[in-house]
Amino acid sequence: MTTKTQLLTIADWDAMPHGDGSRYEIIEGELFVSCSPGLTHQVVLVKLIVSIGKFLEANPIGTLAGGPGVILSNYSGVIPDLIYFSHDVRNELVKNDRVHGPPSLVVEILSPGSSNIRRDRVVKRRLYAKHGVPEYWIIDLQNRAVERYINQDSSLILEETLGEDGTLTTSALPGFSCLISEIFSPF
């Protein structure tokens, strides 16, 4: 006899505790819980937000948000470290102050631990590909690198891995560039 596991939904996600120091995500109906990010993670995130934010101040073409809930289906709600979407898709994506659908760019910063790394590299990458996220960045703190993935035929394919001597650009933000060394510079 097989036991059926009940899939969690966005309604279940909305009912989960907030402010307890944990991040709750539902991916394809399965619950994933992680701890609050560490200091280095957050410092790198702020540096990336400042870099992209300065670009968007000079070129107001879209919205950048850190840590928003993103609903991709009734069975998948995640909290990426950073998202960006252009003004062209804002009315399609934003409903009741929530993001419903694939942002133009999703950024995840790897947290220590094999389950955290697997979630971002495998589980979330598959999810983002399935739901049509055009571009996905993985920030690897340990190797001080940024991996850029581009969606091709519903798969996120590694476009490039940039080390500290590299320059980060993206078609999602035409004209944007950032030195990788600036993201990882000491704090």
Secondary structure, 3 states (H helix, E strand, C coil): CCCCCCCCCHHHHHCCCCCCCEEEEEECCEEEEEECCCHHHHHHHHHHHHHHHHHHHHCCCEEEEECCCEEEECCEEECCCEEEEEHHHHHHHEECCEEECCCCEEEEECCCCHHHHHHHHHHHHHHHHHCCCCEEEEEECCCCEEEEEEEECCEEEEEEEECCCCEEECCCCCCCEEEHHHHCCCC
